[in-house]
């Protein structure tokens, strides 16, 4: 009887010793999948979010008629983003720095990707490093690489992928001052969103 009690006690102790190990919570993933409403997915790093201020679910009659929809991803808080947009009349500037974006345009001229990229070269006034063919999730497209200034060592890019009479525009912008990049919003983090882009 005593031997049976000792065996039972040993079993309880063994379970107690391993229980904390088996019930330990799973570590939080460093990124979550975001499924865009217009047919794509991206992986969004922890601390990043889809911007309600800079995204659009439908064409805006006051803006570019060729923009069908678009999502912008930022690591700024809503209040920081609103303040950055307030400082710029067009919303292009501080609020767009260190963001990733997925936009869907009407390709009203029926341009192939390279021609579309060439047409967009002067859109933001940044020096163009290159315009070249690329592949995005198995589809042929084009990629334009920019710098903020000719002497800048950092580059950022956009890719263009035709889809019938539409054009996907997926890319990111870096902050002009790399020392002002907030923790968690590194160049690698913003680039990773674009590199995770997939059609669905």
N, C-alpha and C positions, 0 to 999 in steps of 0.2 A: 504493500500500500504506500509505504513511504517512498519507494522507488518510483511509483506511478506519479505521486505528487511532485517529486523533484523533476521528473520528465516534463510534466505539464507546466511547471514554473519556468523551466528552461525554454520551452516553446514560446511562452508568453513574452519572456525577455527578448528572445530572438526576434519576434515580430515587432516588439517595441523599438528595437534597435534599427530595424530596416524601414519601419513605417515612415519616418521623416523623409527618407530618401525616395520612397515610392510615391509620396504625396506632394513632393516639391512641385510648385507651379511651373508650367512651361515658360521659358523666357519669351518676352515680347519680341515679335519680329521687328527688324529694323526698317521694313517698308511694307506697305499694304497695296493691294491691287485696286486701282480705280477704273471702273468701267464707264467710259464716256457714253452719253446718251445717243451719240451719232455714229457709233460703230467702231470703237477702239478700246484698248486697255493700256495703262501705264502703271509702273510701280512707283508709288509716292513715298519718299523717305519719311521717317518719323520726324515730326515737327513741321512738315509741309502740308499744304491744303490747297484745294481748288478755290480760286478767288471768285467770290460772288460779284465783286465790282468790275473785274476785267474780263469776265467770261460772258458768253452769250449763247442762249439756247435756240435763237431764231434770228432771221435777218432784222436789222435795225433800219427802218426807213430814213433815219437821219444820218446814217453812216454810209460806208461803202456798200453799194447794192450787191456786190459780188460775194460778200461775206455771208455764208449760210449759218454758221455756228462756230463756236470756239471756246476752248477752255485754257485758262492761264493758271499755273501753279506757283505758289509763293511760300516762302518761309516767314514773311512779315505777318505780324498780327493784323487783324482787321483795322484797328485804329492807326497803326503805322502806315498801312497801305493807303488808307483814306487821306492821311496827312500828306503822303508822297504824291498822291494824285492831285490834291489841292494845290500843291506847289507847281504843277504843270498844267497849262491851259488845255492841252490835248490828252493828258493822261499818259503820254509817252515820255519817259524819262525816269525819274527816281523809282516810280512804282513798277516799272518794267525791268529794272536792273536786278540781276540774280533771280530770274524767273524762267520757267519752261512753258511752252505753249503748244497746243494742238488746235489748228484752225482748219476749217473746211470752206473752200472758196468755190464759187461757180466759175468754171473755166470758160468764160464767155467767148474767148477768142479761139478756143480749141487748141491751145499751144501745147507742144510736147514739153516734158519737164525741163530740159536744158534751156529751151527758148523762154520758158516762164521764169527760170532762175536768172537768165541774162536780163530780162525785163525788170526784175526786182532789184538789180544790183545797186542802184542809187537810192533806193527807198528810204534808207535811214542815214545816209550821208557818211557811212563808215567805209574805210578802205577795204576793198575786196582782196582776199588772199588768193582764192581760187573758186572756179565753178567747174564741177566735174560730175560725171555719171556716178550713180551709187545704187545700192539695192537696199530696200527697206522691207523687212519681213517678207522677202521673196519677190517683191515687186520692183521693177525698174523705175528709177527716179533720178533726181539731180541733187547736188549738195553745193551750197554756197558757204564759204568760210570767210568770216570777217575779223577785223581787229577794231578796237576803238580808235587807235592812232597807228600810223605807219611804224612807229618805233616800239609799239606794244609787243610784249612776248606772249601774251595770252590771246587765244582765238576762241570764237564761238561760231555756231553755224545754224543753218536751217536746211531741211530737206524738203523736196517737192515731189509728190507722187501723184500722177494722174489716176483718176477713177471715173471713167466715162466722161461726162461733161463737168466733172468736178476736179478740184485739185486739193490734195492734202498738203498742209504746210506745218511742219513740225520742227521746233527748234528751241534754242535758249539764248538768253543774253547774260553777259557777265556784268558785274559792277565795275564801273570805271576805276575806282580806287580799291585794289585788292585788300588793302589793310582795313577797309570798312566792312568787310564781309562778316556777318554775324556767325557765331558758332552754330553748326548744324546746317548752314547754308553754303557749304563749300562749293568750289567749282565742280568737284567730282560729284557732289550730290545733285546739282542741277543738271549736269550732263547725263547722269544715270537715268533720270526720268525720260529723256529723249531716247536714250539707247534701249530702254525697256519697251518702247512703243510697239504695239502689235495690232493688226486689224482683227476684227471679230465679226 
